[in-house]
Amino acid sequence: MVNTNLAGLTPSLLKELQSNYGFKASKALGQNFLVDPNLCTKIAHYLPVGSNVLEIGPGIGSLTLHLARQANKVIAIELDKHLLNPLNCVLDTFGVPEKVDVINQDIMKTDLELLCSKNNIEYIFGNLPYNISAPLLADISRKVPNVKCVVAMVQKEVGERLSAKLGTRAVGAITYKCQFFMEIENIVHVPKMSFIPRPHVDSVVIKMDRRADKDPRAILSSSQTDEMFELIDTAFAQRRKMLRQSLKIFFGSHLEAVFELAKVDPTLRPEQLTSEDFLNLYTSWVEQGNK
Ligand code: SAM
């Protein structure tokens, strides 16, 4: 039985769990376990008391037990079946098993919209596996409108890209794709030593709040949003070039008319545009007959 006289999951408790349950951290699944209870408490406090929350990748419960103390219900989706026993042990040990439903499933194969609406979930938290964090957050931003806030630990570079101020060099296509739907800020810087095993890079916690305005879904269908995102990807594929060059093939014979109608300067680079500029370029292209 593990030592229960603790604020949360510490390095010595992790060691004890590893020797009791014989699991190793899997690199392929991005397993870096948080062993800093103060940090976990700080992150969990962004969850309003009494709410339902989806946790992505609970691991052995470092953050889960702190979320459970705040939440009405935690739904925790973990892919690695080897972690389920130690995770349940941690939840039992800290007295929160009835607050948490653990689902052994791949988050990338989960219908998040259905899961969240069925369980009345408006908050998603997680110390995300690095290899899936950016596409997962883009998907949640766009496809799970019921979720109004996401608090996620990501690699520092990913966090900086997602939260970059539009109009600066730090932006990429993913910045626009997420910021159409969410306001994003970095809230906590997390040093490598907060994890076992230690990752090669620093991490940040970002907070994404759903925007009340500017949602392109109000005027674009899902396939049109796909097309607008293709436009953004095309522009960023040659980010050093002027838009009139990088979007030449995309707009074809309508090139000049589209820029004129959208009131966007064709000599700009993609990083200099606002979200509205991209939206205007797309809708102007549609108006031109997009052939
Ligand atoms: N939340 C724990 C913590 O902070 O210590 C673990 C975080 S670890 C960075 C990422 C977790 O996500 C691991 O437990 C890993 O097994 C899990 N994971 C990786 N890929 C996943 C997927 N596709 N679906 C669900 N969980 C996944």
Residues whose N, C-alpha, C, O or C-beta is under 5 A from the ligand:
A	BS01	SAM	L29 G30 Q31 N32 F33 L34 I56 G57 P58 G59 I60 S62 L63 I77 E78 L79 D80 Q105 D106 I107 M108 N127 L128 P129
